Amino acid sequence: MPHQPADTTPRRHTADPAQTRDQLAGIRPDLLERYDAALPGARAAIMSRLRHALAHEPLPHPPGTDQSGEDPVELTARLWPGTRLIPEIANSVANLALARAAATPEHLPDPADPAALGHLEQMLVDGHPLHPCCRTRTGMTVADVLTYAPEHRPVIHLRRLRVPPDRWYGTAAPILLAHPWQAARLRHRYPWLTDDGPTGPVRPLMSLRTVAPLDGGPHIKTAVDIQMTSAVRTVSPAAVHNGPRLSALLTKLTADLPLDVLTETEAGAVITEHGPDRHLAHLIRAAPHLGPGEIAVPLGVLATSPILMTTAGHPYTFVKDLGRVLFAPLARVLHRGVALEAHGQNTLVVLAHGRAVRSLYRDLGGVRVHAGRLTAAGLDPPDLHGDLPTGDDTELRTKLAAAALGTVAQQLITALSEHHGTEPERLWHLLAAAIRETATPDVTHLLTDPLPVKATTAMRLAADPLTDIWTHQPNPMAAQ
């Protein structure tokens, strides 16, 4: 896509820890003491992620560079002077400290509350478990972060922007549902967008730009020109095109499995001089449909919440159930031709009376689709745009294994071991048994190949930060 015009809207630069403190003094002085107390822990948490990257990723730096110290910003500046990673790490430290300063005691929501999922997702404080940019909000002021970031538990309203019909692309009505942070910038740049007022109240979910209405209605994925962890969060024309088509395919693929896909039912983008514009787009996604007493929990929240870990039931039974309702279905869908990128943010487990009874998958932009496998399964490959189609079996397995096994399973098993004193080897054995029972040709690879993990820090330092770089770790299931 051609280069987008610069945003001329005045704003402060993304804040580092000292700038964040200065801004807090003017807008939330009540948080200053807690922010100061949280800073050392935030620095240590980001440093831990950075040192993990240094130990496991193919990171460039001059040999003999001093890697000592306790400040991840200083270490980043020594290892990679002048890079964009330095202010990103500084902002991540500041926002993590701010999140911890504002954290409140956990209270499980009533499962009958239509907004229960939003409450649960806003319980996540620390963000991505491995990425040192886990709380980066590039382009946002401190006031913006407090107003819009899910860890600060806001309720907001999107803006409805009416679009001339000849400037609209997609299946939704020509009304752009814009994030309020984005809307002011869009109206400034495109005055022919007509403000039609706010939506009803919504809660930002884990991804900040995706929101859930308080009444339990469909979720809305918006575009925001903010870099969070590894990317600026827009909605591509390919995603607008692919969502409904891929949703229809996955509904068929998972019909006999305890894995439901939250379908993308409508999508649209404004047509600017650049064509359908990723900065002016949205997707509509079905909300979870839950039965009495059921509650849906994203795996990333489950793995970091002591309360949820306690309510998930006996750890060995929980992992056995999870193998049946998530990991085995993922392997079956893989065999049929689609690799789901099942990580902690877009994969949810439905709990009923402490048992995992089924799983939910959302966000189709990161999947991979193998036309040959679909044809063998008796399905017509859909017309998909972008990088979703692949004919490479290894690429297909990598997409699944990196998210579901190298990240989610690793995080869950570590958390269960810490909270319940369980034996990690036994938990991995239970997952391996569930995958093995699928008896698909991919099983040997999933259980024995080294597990791929995205080298997120190396990607931030690369010339093209959106190109995947992989590192690998021993597969704990290889000896099972």
N, C-alpha and C positions, 0 to 999 in steps of 0.2 A: 504493500500500500504506500502511496506517496507520503512524504513527510507532512505531518499535520501542522497547521499554523500555530505559532507560539501563543500560549495563554497569557494575555496581558493583564489579567485580573491581579491587583496588588495582593500580596500575602507575605507573611513572614517566612523565613527559611525554616526548613525542618529542624526541630530543636534538639540539641544535645543535652546532657544532664544539667549543665549549668544554666543554659537558656531556659530549660523547662522549669527549673526552680525559680528563675526570675519571673517567668510568666505566671507561675502558680501564685506567687506573692500578690499579684494583682487580681487574679480571678478566683482562686480557691485557697486562701491563706490557711483554711482549716486543715488542708492536706499537707502543709509544709513539713510538720514534725514527722508524720508518718512517711512522707516521701524521703526525707533524709535518712530515716531508719531503714527504709527498704533498699536504698542505693547499694550498700555493700553486697547484699544478697543478690540483687539484680546483676551487678558486675560479675559475681561469682558464677551465676547461672549462664550468662552469655559466654564467659571465659570457658566454662565446662564444654559448651557446644563447640566453641572455637578450637579447643585442644582436641576434642574428638575428631573434628575435621582434619586437623594437622596430623593426627595419628592414622587416619583412614583414607584421606582423599589425595589425589595427585595435585598437590598445591605447589605453585612456583614460588620460590623465594631464594635469595642469595644464600649460599652455604655459609654456615658459621654465624648467621644472624642470631642475636640474643633473643631467646624465646622466654625469658623469665618475666616475672612481674605478676600483678594481680588485676591490672586494668586491661580489658580486651581492646579498648580503643587505642591505647598506647602500643600494645603488641601488634595490632593490625597496621598501625602507621609505620612501625619498624619493619615489618615483613613486606608490606606492599604500599610504599609511600606514594602519595598522589592519586590513589585509586578511589573509585566511587564507594568501595566497601567501607572506608573509614567513617564517613558521616552516617552511613546506614547502620553500622554497629553502634555508633554513639546514640543514634535515635532509638535503636532497639533497647539499649540499656535504659535510656530515660523512660521510654514507654512501659517497659517491664516494671521498673520501680514505681511508676505511676499506677499501674494496674494493681500491684501488690499493696500499695498505700491505700487504694480505694476498695480493696476486697472486704467483703463482709462474711460472717459465718454462713456456711452452707445450710440451706433448708430445701428439702425435696418438695417439689410442687405437687399439687393434687393431680393425679392422672386424669381426672375428669375435666380439668381446666383446659379449654381449647388452646391456651397460650403456654401450656406446660413445656413444650419443646423449646420455645424461646427462652424461658426461664433457665432450663437446663444448659442450653448452649452458652448463655451468658455467665455460667459458672466457671467457664474455662479462663484461667488467669494467665498462664505462662505461654500459651500459644504452641507453635510447632516444637516437638520434642527434641529435634536435632539441629534445626537451622539457627545459626547465630543471629540472623535477622528476623527472629520469631515475632518481634513486636514492632518492626519498622513500619512507619506510616509516612513515607516520603511525600511532602507537599502539604501535610496537615499541620496546623498550629496546635498548640496544647489545648486551646479552647475547642478546636475541632475534634481532637481525640476524646476529650471528656464528653462532647456532645454526641458523637456518632459511634465510637468504638464499642463493640459488644461487651467487653470486660468491664465497662462502666455502667452497664445495665440500662441503657436509654430506651425510651419509647419515642419514636420519631414519626414524621409524616413524609411520604414521598410527594413529589410534585407531578401533577398531570399537565403535560405540555401537548397541546393540539398541534398536529402536523398537517400541512397541506397534503391532500391525498396523492398528488403527483410526486411528492417527496417521501413516500413511504414504501418500505420493502418488508414483506413478511406476511404472516397469517393473522396477526392481531389487528384490531381496529387501529386507525392512525392516531393514536394517542400515546406519546412516549411517557412511560412511568420512570421518572428521573429521580435519582438520589438527590436530596436537598443540597448536599455539598457540590454536586455536579451541576445542578439545575441553574444556579446563579451564573456559572461560567458559560453554560450553553446559551442562556438568554442574552448574555452580553455579546456572544459571538454570532448568534443566529437570531436576530430580532423578529424574524417571521415565525418563530415558535410562539404560540399563544398560551399563556398560563391559564389553565382551567381549574386552578385551586388544588388543595391538598387531597391526598387519599385519606382513608381512615388510619387509625393508629397502627403502627407495625413495630416489631422488635427486630433489630439487626441480629442475625445469627452469627455463627463462628466466623464466617468470611467477611463480615462487616457490610459488604455490598448486597448480600442476599437477605431479604427480610421476610418475616412471617406476620400476617395480620393477627391481631389479638383475638379475632373471632374464629380463628382456625381455618380461614380461607386459604386459597392457593398461595404458594410462596412466589416471590418476585426477585429475580436476579437482575441487578442493575449494573451499569457501567460507571466506574469512578476512576479518574486519572490519578490514582494513588498507587505507589508501589508498596505492596505488602509481601513480605518475604522475598519471593523471586521474580515477581512480575507486576506490571501495571494491570489493574483488573478491569478490563473492558469486555465487551461481548462481540465476538467477531461475526462478520456476515456468514461465515461457514457454520457457526453455532446456530444462528438464526435459521439457516436452511436445514441443518442436520437434525435439530432437536426433535421435532414431531416425527420425522421419518425413522430415526433411530429408536424413539420411544415405542413406535408400533412394532418394530422388529423385536426389541427386547421383551415386550409384553408376550409375544409368541414364544420366545426362547426360554422364558422363565415360568411359563404357565404351570408346569408340573413340579416346580421347586419351591421351597420355603424362603424364597428370595424375591421380593417385590421391587420393581423399579418405579420410582416416583417420576411419572412421565412429564415431559415438557410438552405442554398442550398448545401453546401459542408463543409466537416470538415476532419481533419487529425491530427495524432499524430505520433511522432517518437517512435519506439520500442527500448527501452534500456534494460538493465539487469532487469529493474522493469516492463517490459511489455510496453504497450502503455503509454507514459509518460506525465503526466499532465503539466510538466514544458516545454515540447517541443511540443506544439499543437496550432492549430488555428481553427477558425470557419469563414465561409463566410456567410454574412447575406445580404439580399436584402436591398437596400436603399429605402427610401420613394418615391413613385411615385405620383407626385403632378401635379395638373392642373394649368392653367394660373391664376395668382393672389393668389394661395394658398401658405401657409407657414406652416411648421410643427414645433411645439414648445414643447419640453419636459415640463411636468407639473412642475417639480422642478425649471426650469428656469422661467417659467411664473409666479410662485408664488413669486419669489424674485426680479423681474424686474419691477421697476416703469413704464418704457416706455411700456413694454408689457402689464402690467395691464391696462394702459390707452388705449391701442389700442384694447383690448379684447372686447370692446363694453359695453353696459349697464350691470352692474353686475348681476342683477336679470335675465335678458335675457340670459346672458352668462352661469349662473349656470343651468338654465332650459335647455339650449342647451346641456350642458355637461351631465346632467342627461340622456338626450335622446341618445347621441352618445357615452357615456362611461359607466356610472354607470348602466343603464338598460341593455346594452349588456353584461357587466361583469356578472350580475345576471343571464342572460339567458345562457351564456356559463357555468357558475357554475352548473346550473340545468342540462345541457347536459353532464356534467362529468369532466370539467376541471376548476380548480381554477387558474386564472392568478394572479401573484404577481404584481399587478399594482401600483408601487410606482413612485415617481417623476422622477426617472432617466430613467426607461424603458417604460414609457407611454407618448405618445405625442398626442397633440390635433392639428388637422389641422384647421387653421383659414382662412377664406375667407371674406374679407370686414368686419372684426371685429366680425364675427360669427363663432362659433365652428360647423363645418360641418361633421366631422367624427373624429375618433380616431385611433391611431396606437399603436401596442404593439410589443416590441422586447425583446429578451433575455429570452429563454425558460428554463433556468436551475433551476429557483425557483418555477415552477408551481407544482401542484399536480393533479393527474389523477385518476379518480374513474371508474374502469372497469364496475361495475354494472350499473352506470348511462349511460355510453357510450352504453352498450348493450341495455338498455331500449330505448335509442334514435336511435337505429337501426344502430349503428356503431361498427365495430370490434375494440376492444382495441389493440393498437400497442404493439409490443415487446419493452419494455422500461427497461433500466438499472438504478440502483441507487435508490434514495429515492423518485422518482416522483410518483410511484403508491401508492394509499391508498384506503382502503375500509371504512374509517372513515369519516362520514359526518361532524362531528365537526371539524376535522383536515382540511377538504376541505374548510369549511366556514371560519375558522380562517385564512388560507392563504390569502384569498381574503379580508376579513374584516380588517385585520391588516394593509395591504398596502393601499388599496383603500379608506377605510373609516377612520381608526384610524390615518393615516398619511397624505395621499394626500388631502382628503376632508377637514380635519382639517386645514392643512396648507393653502389651497386655500381660505377657508372661513375666516380664520384669516386675510390673506393678503387683501382680498376684503373689509373686515370691516375696516382695517386700512387705505387703499388707497381711499375708496369711502364712508366711513361712513355708510355702509349698515347694516341691522339688521341680525345678525347671525342666529337667530331663523327662520327668513323667508327663508334664504338660505338653511338651513337644511330641512325645510319643502318642498322646491322644489326638493331637492335630494330624500327625502323620497317618494314623490309623483311619481317620475320617477321609483324608485325601486318597489313601490307597484303595478304599472301598469303591471309589468311582471307577476304577479299572479302565481309565482312559489312557491313551498313548502318552500323554504329557506327564503322567504320575512319576515316572522314573526321574525326569528332569526336575520336577518340582521338589522331589524329596532328596535329591543327591547333588544337583548343581549348586555351586556357590550362590548365595543369595545376593542379587544386585541391590544396591542402595544408591539413590541419586546423590551425586557429589555436589551438594547445593552451594557450598562456599567456593569451590572451584568454578562453578557456573557463574557466580557473581563476578569473578575475576576474569572470565573469558571475554574475548572480543564480542561474541554473540552469547549473551547470558541466557538465551532461551533454548539453546541447543543442549540436549541432555548429555551429561557426562556421568559415567557410572563408576562406582567402586564396588568391590565384592567382599563378602564376609563368609566364613565357614557356615555351611548349612547344618543347623542343630539336629535336623531330622535324618541326616545321612547315615547315622549309626543306629537309627531306630528299627 
